[in-house]
Amino acid sequence: MFHSDPEILGGTPVFIGTRVPIETLLDCLEADDWLNEFLDHFPSVSRDRAI
């Protein structure tokens, strides 16, 4: 549910339809932040896409 396009953030993998990098979710989870907190900060990412 992500893609990489050289025209979007220099090819960084992002959630489809957004400019939110997948790495942002991974960083949040690594820091023990909850998925709900990530989704609150990035409402353009649906729960279905994040899990």
C-alpha positions, 0 to 999 in steps of 0.5 A, a space after each residue: 500500500 505504498 509506492 516510490 516515485 522519483 517525482 514524490 519526495 525524491 523516490 522515498 517510499 510513501 503511502 499511496 495517495 499521500 506524501 507521508 513516508 513509510 519510514 515515518 510510521 516505522 520511526 514512530 513504532 520504533 520509538 514506542 509511539 502507538 499507531 493511533 498517535 501516528 494516525 492522528 498526526 497523519 490523517 491522510 493515511 488510513 488505518 487499513 493502509 498503515 497495518 
